[in-house]
């Protein structure tokens, strides 16, 4: 079977991640203009409830998906190890379906928030299971290409929701029903067509004559922490994912409409530019002289400069930030996390690093409305500080993983 078919179907699960980054922003024009505190008919696509976009309640409703994803990332690591990568990807559709139904039929902000929390469990699960599946499906030669499909699917999902929500022509409930249909399609096709990861099959029953050079034993969390070399790799993986979120990228994605209320084309420009540059990053990640390390450090510098510029020229600075993020800080942490660890420890390591990602994501996305209100034009300063701290760390501690086996790294 062509490897691109199961790769694309696995990445389709991650599409919901990107879609849900922009879904609240697409629904906000309807909810902000609503005059009723409670929806009267959840089956009517335009039935709404009022929200205040500057309130902490709306910030929590947007950011709670990250807490759900934190739980999902911890839950689905053991699931992927026990039942397989394919089964884990199939199971993430359970919280997706339940959460999307709750959000699409919400009668008030509380029900909407609960729905997004449940969606988050699925997002956290797919952020563990999909990178694992892709890294084990790929060979050493095409690992960068296949691994980049995870980030590419996130970006495509964000572009789709921006197109769906552009101009406020699609009712806000329909935005969630569209995502519901995408999940059903992914579930059916992935179950019917995609194989289990060959490396997982080998490691569980050792029946395939494949030169995978991996032991059957899997490491526990305590064993991973106790191993000095594995611990160093774990700190590196967690630092990459921590900086990815503390750069402020999801504050830009989730609040683009609120940040540029007088420019309805800006969210669409952000999503389109992000897609183009993500494709560029796929072409660059295996180029000689760059590699993973070079892209991450160069990307972090570009993000830092873009945020400084955004304090004076907001549109120009944010677009530079998006370009810089998309070529390195976006895809490379997801790619490197599968390269830093051997197969027997990768599931628990991915689960922990992704948990760090989602916890920091929640802090940023739920706190940004308040941060923006208090700091005004200086709202990007905390993100600039974290990027500077990461650059100091990365210069000395992030290894090159391109073309190397995890045991060597």
KEKE-3310 file (N, C-alpha, C; in steps of 0.2 Angstrom, whole numbers, plus 5000, padded with zeros to 4 digits):
npx = (5004:5003:5012:5008:4994:4989:4996:4990:4977:4979:4983:4972:4965:4971:4967:4956:4962:4968:4957:4949:4956:4953:4939:4931:4933:4927:4914:4912:4907:4893:4889:4893:4885:4873:4858:4852:4853:4853:4851:4837:4833:4842:4843:4841:4851:4855:4852:4857:4868:4873:4889:4903:4917:4929:4929:4934:4927:4924:4937:4941:4932:4938:4951:4950:4950:4963:4966:4958:4965:4977:4974:4970:4982:4990:4982:4981:4994:4998:4987:4990:5002:4997:4986:4989:4995:4986:4973:4973:4972:4959:4951:4952:4942:4931:4930:4930:4918:4908:4911:4910:4896:4891:4895:4890:4877:4875:4867:4870:4884:4891:4888:4894:4907:4910:4909:4920:4930:4929:4931:4945:4951:4951:4959:4971:4974:4976:4987:4997:4995:4995:5008:5016:5012:5015:5029:5033:5029:5036:5051:5069:5074:5063:5057:5056:5048:5036:5033:5030:5017:5008:5009:5006:4992:4986:4988:4981:4968:4965:4965:4954:4943:4944:4940:4927:4922:4923:4917:4906:4895:4891:4881:4885:4883:4884:4897:4903:4896:4901:4914:4911:4906:4918:4926:4919:4921:4935:4936:4929:4936:4950:4949:4945:4955:4969:4984:4991:5005:5020:5032:5026:5019:5030:5037:5028:5024:5034:5035:5038:5050:5060:5072:5073:5080:5076:5072:5060:5056:5047:5049:5045:5038:5045:5057:5062:5064:5074:5085:5099:5103:5091:5083:5089:5086:5072:5070:5074:5064:5053:5056:5056:5042:5037:5042:5036:5023:5023:5028:5017:5009:4997:4989:4988:4982:4970:4964:4964:4954:4949:4960:4962:4950:4946:4950:4945:4951:4963:4964:4962:4973:4983:4981:4982:4995:5002:5000:5006:5020:5022:5022:5034:5043:5043:5050:5062:5067:5075:5085:5103:5114:5105:5094:5085:5089:5094:5083:5074:5081:5083:5070:5065:5072:5067:5053:5054:5059:5048:5038:5043:5043:5029:5024:5025:5021:5008:5001:5012:5022:5015:5013:5026:5030:5022:5027:5040:5037:5030:5040:5048:5047:5034:5032:5044:5046:5036:5041:5054:5051:5048:5061:5070:5069:5071:5061:5055:5053:5047:5033:5029:5037:5033:5020:5022:5029:5020:5010:5015:5015:5002:4997:5005:4999:4986:4987:4992:4981:4969:4973:4976:4966:4964:4978:4980:4971:4976:4990:4990:4997:5009:5007:5014:5026:5029:5029:5040:5050:5050:5054:5067:5073:5072:5080:5093:5094:5092:5103:5114:5109:5100:5100:5106:5095:5093:5093:5098:5099:5089:5096:5109:5108)
npy = (4994:5011:5022:5035:5035:5029:5038:5051:5048:5046:5059:5066:5065:5074:5086:5091:5097:5109:5115:5117:5127:5139:5139:5144:5158:5159:5157:5168:5181:5179:5175:5186:5196:5192:5193:5186:5177:5163:5150:5146:5136:5122:5115:5123:5132:5145:5149:5156:5161:5174:5181:5188:5194:5199:5194:5184:5172:5169:5167:5156:5147:5146:5142:5130:5119:5115:5110:5099:5093:5091:5081:5071:5068:5062:5051:5044:5040:5028:5020:5020:5012:5000:4995:4998:5009:5012:5009:5018:5030:5028:5028:5041:5048:5046:5055:5066:5066:5066:5078:5088:5086:5091:5104:5109:5109:5117:5126:5136:5146:5138:5124:5125:5126:5114:5105:5109:5106:5092:5089:5093:5082:5073:5079:5080:5067:5063:5070:5063:5050:5051:5057:5047:5036:5040:5042:5029:5023:5028:5027:5029:5038:5045:5051:5064:5070:5062:5064:5077:5079:5079:5092:5099:5095:5101:5114:5115:5112:5124:5133:5129:5131:5145:5149:5144:5151:5164:5181:5178:5171:5158:5149:5149:5136:5127:5127:5119:5107:5104:5100:5089:5080:5078:5071:5059:5054:5052:5042:5031:5029:5027:5016:5007:5006:5009:5002:4994:5001:4996:4994:4994:4982:4973:4975:4970:4957:4951:4944:4948:4948:4960:4972:4981:4984:4985:4984:4973:4977:4990:5006:5012:5027:5031:5023:5030:5043:5040:5036:5044:5049:5048:5056:5068:5070:5070:5082:5091:5088:5092:5106:5111:5110:5117:5130:5132:5134:5145:5155:5162:5158:5152:5161:5171:5163:5160:5171:5180:5187:5195:5203:5210:5218:5227:5223:5211:5202:5198:5187:5177:5179:5176:5162:5157:5161:5154:5141:5140:5143:5132:5121:5125:5123:5109:5106:5111:5105:5094:5098:5100:5107:5114:5106:5100:5106:5119:5125:5126:5135:5146:5149:5153:5165:5173:5173:5180:5193:5196:5198:5209:5219:5219:5226:5239:5240:5232:5222:5219:5214:5203:5195:5192:5185:5174:5168:5165:5156:5145:5139:5132:5132:5127:5114:5107:5103:5093:5084:5081:5075:5062:5057:5059:5048:5031:5017:5009:5019:5029:5032:5035:5046:5055:5057:5064:5076:5081:5084:5094:5104:5106:5111:5123:5129:5131:5140:5151:5153:5155:5165:5176:5186:5193:5197:5205:5215:5221:5224:5230:5238:5232:5219:5208:5207:5197:5185:5188:5188:5174:5168:5173:5167:5153:5153:5155:5143:5133:5135:5129:5116:5109:5095:5090:5080:5075:5062:5053:5039:5036:5030:5034:5048)
npz = (5000:4996:5005:5007:5008:5020:5028:5025:5029:5043:5047:5044:5056:5064:5058:5065:5076:5071:5065:5076:5082:5076:5076:5088:5085:5073:5076:5085:5080:5078:5091:5099:5094:5098:5108:5118:5133:5133:5122:5112:5103:5100:5088:5078:5067:5068:5081:5096:5110:5121:5122:5130:5122:5129:5141:5156:5156:5142:5138:5145:5140:5127:5129:5137:5129:5129:5142:5141:5131:5138:5147:5138:5131:5141:5143:5131:5128:5135:5130:5116:5117:5123:5115:5102:5089:5078:5083:5094:5086:5080:5092:5096:5090:5097:5109:5101:5093:5103:5110:5099:5096:5108:5108:5095:5098:5109:5122:5130:5137:5146:5142:5130:5133:5140:5130:5122:5130:5130:5117:5117:5123:5113:5104:5111:5112:5098:5095:5102:5097:5082:5078:5083:5075:5062:5063:5065:5054:5044:5034:5037:5027:5022:5033:5038:5028:5030:5043:5044:5040:5050:5056:5045:5043:5054:5050:5038:5043:5050:5040:5033:5042:5043:5030:5030:5040:5036:5033:5040:5035:5036:5047:5065:5072:5061:5058:5068:5065:5052:5056:5063:5053:5046:5055:5056:5043:5043:5053:5047:5035:5039:5048:5038:5029:5033:5039:5054:5063:5057:5065:5078:5078:5076:5088:5097:5095:5088:5076:5063:5051:5051:5050:5062:5073:5087:5105:5114:5126:5135:5141:5157:5165:5177:5174:5163:5167:5176:5169:5163:5150:5143:5151:5148:5134:5136:5143:5133:5123:5130:5132:5119:5115:5125:5122:5109:5112:5122:5114:5110:5099:5098:5103:5094:5083:5089:5092:5082:5074:5084:5087:5076:5072:5063:5051:5041:5033:5038:5047:5038:5029:5038:5040:5027:5024:5034:5029:5017:5021:5029:5020:5013:5024:5024:5013:5017:5028:5027:5020:5016:5027:5035:5043:5058:5070:5065:5059:5069:5078:5070:5067:5079:5082:5071:5075:5087:5083:5074:5084:5091:5081:5079:5090:5085:5071:5069:5059:5050:5058:5064:5053:5049:5060:5059:5047:5051:5062:5056:5047:5056:5071:5071:5064:5067:5081:5083:5074:5079:5091:5089:5085:5095:5104:5107:5101:5112:5122:5117:5117:5130:5132:5122:5126:5138:5134:5125:5135:5142:5132:5130:5143:5144:5133:5137:5147:5140:5130:5137:5146:5138:5133:5145:5148:5136:5139:5150:5147:5135:5121:5125:5125:5119:5125:5136:5128:5120:5129:5133:5121:5120:5131:5127:5116:5122:5129:5118:5110:5116:5119:5111:5101:5084:5075:5062:5051:5060:5071:5086:5097:5095:5096)
capx = (5000:5006:5013:5005:4987:4988:4999:4985:4971:4980:4984:4965:4962:4974:4964:4952:4966:4968:4950:4946:4960:4949:4932:4928:4934:4922:4907:4911:4903:4886:4888:4894:4879:4867:4855:4849:4858:4852:4848:4830:4832:4849:4843:4841:4858:4857:4850:4863:4868:4877:4896:4908:4924:4934:4928:4938:4923:4926:4944:4941:4929:4942:4957:4948:4952:4970:4966:4956:4970:4982:4971:4970:4989:4992:4978:4982:5001:4997:4982:4994:5006:4993:4981:4992:4994:4980:4967:4973:4969:4952:4948:4952:4936:4925:4929:4929:4911:4904:4912:4907:4889:4889:4897:4885:4870:4875:4862:4873:4892:4894:4888:4899:4914:4911:4910:4926:4935:4929:4935:4952:4953:4953:4965:4977:4975:4978:4994:5001:4995:4997:5015:5019:5010:5019:5036:5035:5027:5041:5058:5074:5075:5057:5054:5054:5042:5030:5032:5028:5010:5005:5008:5002:4985:4984:4987:4975:4962:4965:4963:4947:4939:4944:4936:4921:4919:4924:4912:4900:4890:4890:4879:4890:4883:4886:4904:4904:4893:4906:4920:4908:4906:4925:4928:4915:4924:4941:4935:4927:4942:4956:4947:4945:4961:4976:4987:4994:5012:5024:5036:5023:5018:5036:5038:5023:5024:5041:5034:5040:5058:5061:5078:5071:5085:5073:5070:5053:5054:5045:5051:5040:5040:5051:5063:5064:5067:5080:5091:5102:5103:5084:5081:5091:5081:5065:5070:5074:5058:5048:5058:5054:5035:5035:5043:5031:5017:5025:5029:5011:5007:4989:4985:4987:4978:4963:4961:4966:4948:4948:4966:4962:4943:4944:4953:4942:4955:4969:4964:4963:4980:4987:4980:4985:5003:5004:4999:5012:5026:5022:5024:5041:5047:5043:5055:5068:5069:5080:5091:5109:5116:5099:5092:5080:5091:5095:5077:5071:5084:5082:5063:5064:5074:5062:5047:5056:5059:5042:5034:5045:5040:5022:5023:5025:5017:5005:5000:5018:5025:5012:5014:5033:5030:5019:5031:5045:5035:5028:5046:5053:5044:5028:5032:5050:5045:5032:5045:5059:5049:5049:5067:5074:5069:5070:5054:5053:5052:5044:5026:5028:5040:5028:5014:5024:5030:5013:5006:5018:5013:4995:4997:5007:4994:4980:4989:4992:4975:4964:4975:4978:4961:4966:4984:4979:4967:4981:4996:4988:5002:5015:5005:5019:5032:5030:5031:5047:5055:5051:5058:5074:5076:5073:5086:5099:5094:5093:5110:5118:5106:5096:5104:5103:5092:5092:5097:5102:5095:5088:5101:5115:5107)
capy = (5000:5017:5025:5042:5035:5029:5045:5056:5047:5047:5066:5069:5066:5080:5091:5094:5101:5115:5117:5120:5133:5145:5138:5149:5164:5159:5158:5174:5186:5177:5175:5193:5200:5189:5197:5181:5173:5156:5148:5143:5130:5120:5112:5129:5134:5152:5150:5158:5164:5180:5181:5194:5192:5201:5191:5178:5166:5167:5165:5149:5143:5145:5139:5124:5113:5113:5106:5092:5090:5088:5074:5066:5067:5058:5045:5040:5037:5021:5017:5018:5006:4994:4993:5000:5016:5013:5009:5024:5035:5027:5030:5049:5050:5046:5062:5071:5066:5068:5085:5092:5086:5096:5111:5111:5109:5121:5131:5142:5146:5132:5118:5126:5125:5107:5102:5111:5102:5085:5089:5093:5076:5070:5083:5078:5060:5063:5073:5058:5044:5052:5058:5040:5032:5043:5041:5022:5021:5031:5025:5034:5042:5049:5052:5071:5071:5059:5067:5084:5078:5081:5099:5101:5094:5106:5121:5115:5113:5131:5137:5127:5135:5152:5150:5142:5157:5171:5185:5177:5169:5151:5149:5146:5129:5123:5127:5113:5101:5102:5096:5082:5076:5076:5065:5052:5052:5050:5036:5025:5027:5025:5009:5002:5006:5010:4996:4995:5003:4989:4994:4992:4975:4969:4976:4967:4950:4949:4939:4950:4948:4966:4974:4987:4985:4988:4978:4972:4980:4997:5009:5016:5034:5031:5021:5035:5048:5037:5036:5051:5051:5048:5062:5074:5070:5072:5089:5094:5088:5097:5113:5112:5110:5123:5136:5132:5138:5151:5160:5165:5157:5151:5168:5174:5159:5159:5178:5184:5191:5201:5207:5214:5219:5231:5220:5204:5198:5197:5180:5173:5180:5172:5155:5156:5161:5148:5135:5141:5142:5125:5117:5127:5120:5102:5106:5113:5101:5089:5101:5100:5113:5116:5101:5101:5111:5125:5127:5128:5141:5152:5151:5156:5171:5176:5174:5186:5199:5198:5201:5216:5223:5219:5232:5246:5239:5225:5218:5217:5210:5196:5191:5190:5180:5168:5165:5162:5150:5140:5135:5129:5131:5124:5107:5103:5100:5087:5079:5079:5071:5055:5056:5059:5043:5024:5015:5007:5024:5035:5033:5039:5053:5059:5059:5069:5082:5084:5087:5101:5108:5108:5115:5130:5132:5133:5146:5157:5155:5157:5171:5181:5192:5197:5200:5210:5221:5225:5227:5234:5238:5228:5212:5203:5207:5190:5180:5189:5185:5167:5166:5174:5162:5147:5153:5153:5135:5129:5136:5124:5110:5105:5091:5088:5073:5073:5056:5049:5035:5039:5028:5038:5054)
capz = (5000:4996:5012:5008:5009:5028:5031:5024:5033:5050:5048:5044:5063:5067:5055:5070:5080:5067:5064:5082:5084:5073:5077:5092:5082:5067:5080:5089:5077:5080:5099:5102:5092:5101:5114:5122:5137:5132:5115:5113:5099:5098:5082:5073:5066:5070:5088:5099:5117:5121:5126:5130:5120:5133:5148:5157:5154:5135:5138:5148:5135:5121:5131:5140:5125:5130:5148:5139:5127:5143:5149:5132:5130:5146:5143:5125:5128:5137:5125:5110:5119:5124:5110:5096:5086:5074:5088:5097:5082:5080:5098:5098:5087:5102:5112:5095:5091:5109:5111:5093:5097:5113:5105:5090:5101:5116:5123:5134:5137:5150:5138:5125:5136:5141:5123:5119:5134:5128:5110:5119:5125:5107:5101:5115:5110:5091:5095:5104:5092:5075:5077:5084:5070:5056:5064:5064:5047:5039:5034:5039:5022:5021:5040:5038:5024:5033:5050:5043:5038:5057:5057:5039:5044:5058:5046:5033:5047:5052:5034:5031:5047:5042:5024:5032:5044:5033:5032:5044:5031:5038:5054:5069:5073:5055:5059:5071:5061:5047:5059:5065:5047:5045:5060:5054:5037:5045:5056:5042:5030:5043:5050:5032:5024:5036:5043:5060:5062:5057:5071:5084:5077:5077:5095:5102:5094:5086:5071:5056:5050:5049:5054:5065:5079:5094:5109:5115:5132:5135:5147:5161:5166:5181:5171:5158:5172:5180:5164:5162:5143:5141:5154:5144:5128:5138:5144:5126:5120:5133:5131:5112:5115:5129:5118:5104:5115:5125:5109:5109:5092:5098:5105:5087:5079:5092:5093:5076:5073:5089:5087:5070:5071:5057:5045:5041:5029:5042:5049:5032:5027:5043:5039:5021:5024:5038:5025:5012:5024:5032:5014:5012:5029:5023:5008:5019:5034:5025:5016:5019:5030:5039:5048:5063:5074:5062:5058:5076:5081:5065:5067:5085:5081:5067:5079:5092:5079:5072:5089:5093:5076:5080:5094:5081:5065:5071:5054:5047:5063:5065:5047:5050:5066:5056:5042:5055:5066:5051:5044:5061:5078:5071:5063:5069:5088:5082:5071:5083:5097:5087:5084:5101:5108:5104:5101:5118:5127:5113:5119:5137:5131:5118:5131:5143:5131:5123:5141:5143:5126:5131:5149:5142:5128:5141:5150:5135:5126:5142:5149:5133:5134:5151:5147:5131:5142:5155:5144:5129:5116:5127:5126:5116:5129:5139:5123:5118:5135:5133:5116:5121:5136:5124:5112:5126:5130:5112:5107:5119:5121:5106:5096:5078:5074:5055:5048:5065:5075:5093:5101:5094:5098)
cpx = (5004:5006:5009:4997:4986:4991:4993:4979:4972:4980:4977:4962:4965:4971:4959:4955:4966:4962:4947:4950:4956:4941:4928:4928:4929:4915:4906:4907:4895:4885:4889:4888:4873:4864:4852:4854:4858:4849:4842:4829:4839:4849:4842:4849:4860:4855:4857:4862:4874:4884:4899:4915:4930:4934:4932:4934:4924:4933:4945:4938:4933:4948:4956:4950:4959:4970:4963:4961:4976:4980:4972:4977:4992:4988:4980:4989:5000:4992:4986:4999:5003:4989:4984:4991:4988:4974:4967:4970:4962:4948:4947:4945:4930:4924:4927:4921:4907:4905:4909:4900:4887:4890:4892:4878:4870:4870:4864:4881:4895:4894:4893:4906:4915:4912:4917:4931:4935:4932:4943:4955:4955:4959:4972:4979:4978:4985:4999:5001:4997:5004:5019:5018:5015:5026:5038:5033:5032:5048:5063:5074:5069:5054:5052:5048:5035:5028:5029:5020:5006:5004:5005:4995:4982:4983:4982:4968:4960:4962:4956:4942:4938:4940:4929:4918:4920:4918:4906:4894:4887:4887:4884:4889:4885:4894:4906:4902:4898:4911:4917:4908:4913:4928:4925:4919:4931:4941:4933:4933:4948:4955:4948:4951:4968:4978:4990:5002:5016:5029:5033:5021:5024:5037:5034:5023:5030:5040:5037:5048:5060:5067:5077:5075:5082:5071:5063:5051:5052:5047:5045:5042:5046:5058:5066:5067:5074:5086:5093:5101:5096:5081:5083:5087:5074:5065:5070:5068:5053:5049:5055:5046:5033:5036:5038:5025:5018:5027:5023:5007:4999:4985:4984:4982:4971:4960:4963:4960:4948:4954:4966:4954:4941:4947:4951:4947:4962:4969:4965:4970:4985:4987:4983:4993:5006:5005:5005:5018:5027:5025:5032:5045:5048:5049:5062:5071:5074:5085:5097:5111:5111:5098:5087:5083:5092:5088:5074:5074:5083:5075:5062:5066:5069:5055:5048:5056:5052:5037:5036:5042:5032:5020:5022:5021:5014:5004:5007:5022:5022:5013:5021:5034:5027:5023:5037:5043:5033:5034:5050:5049:5037:5029:5038:5049:5041:5037:5051:5057:5049:5056:5072:5074:5068:5063:5051:5051:5048:5037:5025:5032:5036:5022:5016:5025:5024:5009:5009:5016:5006:4994:4999:5002:4988:4981:4989:4985:4970:4966:4976:4973:4963:4973:4984:4976:4972:4987:4995:4994:5008:5013:5010:5025:5034:5032:5038:5052:5056:5055:5065:5077:5077:5079:5093:5100:5096:5100:5115:5116:5102:5100:5101:5101:5091:5096:5100:5097:5095:5093:5107:5114:5107)
cpy = (5006:5020:5032:5041:5034:5035:5050:5055:5048:5055:5069:5069:5072:5086:5095:5098:5108:5119:5121:5126:5139:5144:5143:5156:5165:5160:5164:5179:5185:5178:5182:5197:5198:5193:5192:5178:5166:5155:5144:5137:5127:5117:5117:5132:5141:5154:5151:5160:5169:5179:5187:5192:5194:5198:5185:5171:5164:5164:5158:5144:5141:5141:5132:5118:5111:5109:5099:5089:5087:5081:5069:5064:5062:5051:5041:5038:5029:5017:5015:5012:5000:4991:4995:5007:5017:5013:5015:5030:5034:5029:5037:5051:5050:5052:5067:5072:5068:5076:5090:5092:5091:5103:5114:5112:5113:5126:5137:5141:5140:5126:5119:5124:5118:5104:5103:5107:5095:5084:5089:5087:5072:5073:5081:5071:5059:5066:5069:5052:5045:5053:5051:5036:5034:5041:5034:5019:5023:5027:5031:5040:5047:5051:5059:5073:5069:5062:5074:5084:5080:5088:5102:5101:5099:5113:5121:5115:5120:5135:5135:5131:5142:5153:5149:5148:5164:5175:5183:5174:5162:5151:5146:5139:5125:5123:5121:5107:5099:5098:5089:5078:5074:5071:5059:5050:5049:5043:5030:5024:5025:5018:5004:5001:5006:5004:4999:4997:4996:4989:4992:4985:4971:4969:4972:4959:4947:4944:4941:4950:4955:4969:4981:4989:4988:4982:4978:4975:4987:5000:5013:5023:5035:5028:5026:5041:5046:5037:5043:5054:5052:5054:5068:5075:5072:5079:5093:5094:5092:5104:5115:5114:5116:5130:5137:5136:5144:5157:5164:5164:5156:5157:5171:5170:5160:5166:5183:5189:5197:5205:5212:5215:5223:5229:5212:5199:5195:5189:5175:5173:5176:5165:5153:5156:5156:5142:5135:5139:5135:5120:5119:5123:5112:5101:5107:5109:5096:5092:5101:5107:5116:5111:5104:5107:5118:5129:5130:5135:5147:5154:5155:5164:5176:5178:5180:5192:5201:5201:5208:5221:5224:5225:5239:5245:5232:5220:5215:5212:5203:5192:5188:5184:5173:5164:5161:5156:5144:5136:5131:5127:5127:5116:5103:5100:5093:5082:5076:5074:5064:5052:5056:5053:5036:5022:5012:5012:5030:5037:5037:5046:5057:5061:5064:5076:5085:5087:5094:5106:5111:5112:5122:5133:5134:5140:5152:5158:5157:5164:5177:5187:5196:5201:5206:5216:5225:5228:5231:5233:5234:5221:5206:5202:5200:5185:5181:5187:5178:5164:5167:5169:5155:5147:5152:5146:5131:5129:5131:5117:5106:5102:5091:5081:5071:5067:5052:5045:5037:5036:5032:5045:5054)
cpz = (5000:5003:5013:5010:5017:5031:5031:5029:5041:5052:5048:5051:5066:5064:5060:5074:5077:5066:5070:5085:5082:5074:5082:5089:5076:5070:5083:5086:5079:5087:5102:5100:5095:5107:5119:5126:5136:5125:5116:5109:5097:5091:5076:5073:5068:5077:5092:5106:5117:5125:5125:5128:5124:5140:5149:5156:5147:5134:5140:5143:5129:5123:5135:5136:5126:5137:5146:5135:5132:5145:5144:5131:5135:5146:5137:5124:5129:5132:5119:5111:5120:5119:5103:5093:5082:5078:5092:5093:5081:5086:5099:5095:5092:5106:5107:5094:5097:5110:5105:5094:5102:5111:5100:5093:5108:5116:5127:5134:5141:5146:5133:5127:5138:5135:5121:5124:5132:5121:5112:5120:5118:5104:5105:5113:5103:5091:5098:5099:5085:5074:5078:5078:5064:5057:5063:5057:5042:5039:5036:5034:5021:5028:5041:5035:5028:5039:5050:5042:5044:5057:5051:5039:5048:5054:5042:5037:5049:5046:5032:5036:5045:5035:5026:5036:5041:5031:5036:5041:5033:5045:5059:5071:5067:5055:5062:5068:5056:5050:5061:5059:5045:5049:5058:5047:5038:5048:5052:5038:5033:5045:5044:5029:5027:5039:5049:5058:5062:5063:5077:5083:5078:5085:5100:5101:5091:5080:5064:5056:5047:5053:5057:5071:5085:5098:5110:5121:5131:5141:5151:5162:5171:5178:5166:5162:5175:5175:5162:5155:5141:5145:5151:5138:5130:5140:5138:5123:5123:5132:5124:5112:5120:5126:5112:5106:5118:5120:5107:5102:5093:5100:5098:5083:5082:5092:5088:5074:5078:5089:5081:5068:5065:5050:5044:5037:5033:5044:5043:5029:5032:5041:5032:5021:5028:5034:5020:5015:5027:5026:5013:5017:5027:5018:5011:5025:5033:5021:5020:5022:5035:5045:5053:5067:5071:5061:5064:5078:5077:5066:5074:5085:5076:5071:5084:5088:5077:5078:5092:5088:5077:5085:5091:5075:5066:5065:5051:5052:5064:5059:5047:5055:5063:5051:5046:5059:5061:5048:5050:5067:5077:5070:5066:5076:5087:5079:5075:5089:5096:5086:5090:5105:5104:5105:5108:5123:5123:5115:5125:5136:5127:5122:5136:5140:5128:5129:5142:5138:5128:5138:5147:5137:5132:5144:5146:5132:5131:5145:5144:5133:5140:5150:5142:5134:5146:5152:5138:5123:5118:5128:5124:5120:5133:5134:5120:5123:5134:5127:5117:5126:5132:5119:5115:5127:5124:5109:5109:5120:5116:5101:5089:5077:5067:5053:5054:5069:5082:5097:5101:5097:5106)
residu = (UNK:UNK:UNK:UNK:UNK:UNK:UNK:UNK:UNK:UNK:UNK:UNK:UNK:UNK:UNK:UNK:UNK:UNK:UNK:UNK:UNK:UNK:UNK:UNK:UNK:UNK:UNK:UNK:UNK:UNK:UNK:UNK:UNK:UNK:UNK:UNK:UNK:UNK:UNK:UNK:UNK:UNK:UNK:UNK:UNK:UNK:UNK:UNK:UNK:UNK:UNK:UNK:UNK:UNK:UNK:UNK:UNK:UNK:UNK:UNK:UNK:UNK:UNK:UNK:UNK:UNK:UNK:UNK:UNK:UNK:UNK:UNK:UNK:UNK:UNK:UNK:UNK:UNK:UNK:UNK:UNK:UNK:UNK:UNK:UNK:UNK:UNK:UNK:UNK:UNK:UNK:UNK:UNK:UNK:UNK:UNK:UNK:UNK:UNK:UNK:UNK:UNK:UNK:UNK:UNK:UNK:UNK:UNK:UNK:UNK:UNK:UNK:UNK:UNK:UNK:UNK:UNK:UNK:UNK:UNK:UNK:UNK:UNK:UNK:UNK:UNK:UNK:UNK:UNK:UNK:UNK:UNK:UNK:UNK:UNK:UNK:UNK:UNK:UNK:UNK:UNK:UNK:UNK:UNK:UNK:UNK:UNK:UNK:UNK:UNK:UNK:UNK:UNK:UNK:UNK:UNK:UNK:UNK:UNK:UNK:UNK:UNK:UNK:UNK:UNK:UNK:UNK:UNK:UNK:UNK:UNK:UNK:UNK:UNK:UNK:UNK:UNK:UNK:UNK:UNK:UNK:UNK:UNK:UNK:UNK:UNK:UNK:UNK:UNK:UNK:UNK:UNK:UNK:UNK:UNK:UNK:UNK:UNK:UNK:UNK:UNK:UNK:UNK:UNK:UNK:UNK:UNK:UNK:UNK:UNK:UNK:UNK:UNK:UNK:UNK:UNK:UNK:UNK:UNK:UNK:UNK:UNK:UNK:UNK:UNK:UNK:UNK:UNK:UNK:UNK:UNK:UNK:UNK:UNK:UNK:UNK:UNK:UNK:UNK:UNK:UNK:UNK:UNK:UNK:UNK:UNK:UNK:UNK:UNK:UNK:UNK:UNK:UNK:UNK:UNK:UNK:UNK:UNK:UNK:UNK:UNK:UNK:UNK:UNK:UNK:UNK:UNK:UNK:UNK:UNK:UNK:UNK:UNK:UNK:UNK:UNK:UNK:UNK:UNK:UNK:UNK:UNK:UNK:UNK:UNK:UNK:UNK:UNK:UNK:UNK:UNK:UNK:UNK:UNK:UNK:UNK:UNK:UNK:UNK:UNK:UNK:UNK:UNK:UNK:UNK:UNK:UNK:UNK:UNK:UNK:UNK:UNK:UNK:UNK:UNK:UNK:UNK:UNK:UNK:UNK:UNK:UNK:UNK:UNK:UNK:UNK:UNK:UNK:UNK:UNK:UNK:UNK:UNK:UNK:UNK:UNK:UNK:UNK:UNK:UNK:UNK:UNK:UNK:UNK:UNK:UNK:UNK:UNK:UNK:UNK:UNK:UNK:UNK:UNK:UNK:UNK:UNK:UNK:UNK:UNK:UNK:UNK:UNK:UNK:UNK:UNK:UNK:UNK:UNK:UNK:UNK:UNK:UNK:UNK:UNK:UNK:UNK:UNK:UNK:UNK:UNK:UNK:UNK:UNK:UNK:UNK:UNK:UNK:UNK:UNK:UNK:UNK:UNK:UNK:UNK:UNK:UNK:UNK:UNK:UNK:UNK:UNK:UNK:UNK:UNK:UNK:UNK:UNK:UNK)
# end
